[in-house]
Amino acid sequence: MLIVYKDIASPYVVTFIIGYVIFLLIYVLSLLIKVLINLRSFIWEQLRKKLFTFFMWFLFLNGSTFLINYFFIDSTFELWDLSIPLGLAFGIAFADLLFKSNKEITSD
């Protein structure tokens, strides 16, 4: 953000930004793989509870965003308005899969 704000123009800056974006993509991919590996050891009832939690948080956050935009901003609804509630609900519901091992998941 500082690079864009200060308008720094250098070949090293472009290399740094490309490297940082590649790092972020690899990090997100590794987190996704870890979640999918831990998700395989879930029992159907545990998965159903997680999905229910996800949908309830998504509906609550999406409704809150819609009401705040309707009363305070007076803007129309756009598809991009779903991205923050979707990410937050996913994070709230499935964050424990990142930090627990397979043995801890199956014992819950």
C-alpha positions as CSV (number, residue, x, y, z in Angstrom):
1,M,0.0,0.0,0.0
2,L,2.9,2.3,0.8
3,I,4.4,1.6,-2.6
4,V,1.2,2.7,-4.4
5,Y,0.7,5.7,-2.0
6,K,4.2,7.0,-2.5
7,D,4.1,6.2,-6.3
8,I,7.5,4.5,-6.2
9,A,8.5,3.5,-9.7
10,S,11.4,1.0,-9.7
11,P,11.9,-2.4,-11.3
12,Y,12.5,-3.8,-7.8
13,V,9.1,-2.7,-6.8
14,V,7.3,-4.7,-9.6
15,T,9.4,-7.7,-8.7
16,F,8.5,-7.4,-5.0
17,I,4.8,-7.0,-5.8
18,I,4.8,-10.1,-8.1
19,G,6.7,-12.1,-5.5
20,Y,4.3,-11.1,-2.7
21,V,1.2,-12.0,-4.8
22,I,2.8,-15.4,-5.6
23,F,3.5,-15.9,-1.9
24,L,-0.1,-15.0,-1.0
25,L,-1.5,-17.4,-3.6
26,I,0.7,-20.3,-2.4
27,Y,-0.3,-19.6,1.2
28,V,-4.0,-19.5,0.4
29,L,-3.6,-22.7,-1.6
30,S,-1.8,-24.5,1.3
31,L,-4.5,-23.4,3.7
32,L,-7.2,-24.7,1.4
33,I,-5.4,-28.0,1.0
34,K,-5.0,-28.3,4.8
35,V,-8.7,-27.6,5.3
36,L,-9.7,-30.2,2.7
37,I,-7.4,-32.9,4.2
38,N,-8.9,-32.2,7.7
39,L,-12.4,-32.1,6.2
40,R,-12.1,-35.7,4.9
41,S,-11.9,-37.1,8.4
42,F,-15.2,-35.5,9.4
43,I,-18.2,-37.5,10.4
44,W,-21.4,-36.4,8.4
45,E,-23.0,-35.0,11.6
46,Q,-20.0,-32.8,12.3
47,L,-20.0,-31.5,8.8
48,R,-23.7,-30.8,8.9
49,K,-23.2,-28.7,12.1
50,K,-20.4,-26.8,10.4
51,L,-22.4,-26.1,7.3
52,F,-25.4,-25.0,9.5
53,T,-23.1,-22.6,11.4
54,F,-21.7,-21.3,8.1
55,F,-25.2,-20.7,6.6
56,M,-26.5,-19.0,9.8
57,W,-23.5,-16.7,10.0
58,F,-23.7,-15.9,6.3
59,L,-27.4,-15.0,6.5
60,F,-26.8,-12.9,9.6
61,L,-23.8,-11.0,8.2
62,N,-25.4,-10.6,4.8
63,G,-28.6,-9.3,6.3
64,S,-26.7,-6.8,8.5
65,T,-24.7,-5.6,5.5
66,F,-27.9,-5.1,3.5
67,L,-29.6,-3.2,6.3
68,I,-26.6,-1.0,6.9
69,N,-26.3,-0.2,3.2
70,Y,-30.1,0.4,2.9
71,F,-30.4,2.8,5.8
72,F,-27.0,4.6,5.8
73,I,-25.6,4.5,2.3
74,D,-28.7,4.2,0.0
75,S,-26.8,2.2,-2.5
76,T,-28.1,-0.6,-4.7
77,F,-27.3,-4.2,-3.9
78,E,-24.3,-5.6,-5.9
79,L,-22.8,-9.0,-6.2
80,W,-19.6,-7.8,-4.5
81,D,-21.6,-7.1,-1.3
82,L,-21.7,-10.9,-0.7
83,S,-17.9,-11.3,-0.6
84,I,-17.2,-10.0,2.9
85,P,-20.1,-11.9,4.6
86,L,-19.2,-15.1,2.7
87,G,-15.5,-14.9,3.8
88,L,-16.3,-14.0,7.4
89,A,-18.9,-16.8,7.7
90,F,-16.4,-19.3,6.2
91,G,-13.7,-18.2,8.5
92,I,-15.9,-18.4,11.6
93,A,-17.3,-21.8,10.7
94,F,-14.2,-23.6,9.5
95,A,-11.3,-21.8,11.2
96,D,-10.7,-24.6,13.7
97,L,-9.9,-27.0,10.8
98,L,-6.7,-25.0,10.2
99,F,-5.4,-25.5,13.7
100,K,-6.6,-29.0,14.7
101,S,-5.1,-32.3,13.8
102,N,-7.1,-35.1,12.4
103,K,-7.2,-36.9,15.7
104,E,-8.6,-33.9,17.5
105,I,-11.3,-33.4,14.8
106,T,-12.6,-37.0,15.0
107,S,-12.7,-37.0,18.8
108,D,-15.0,-33.9,19.0
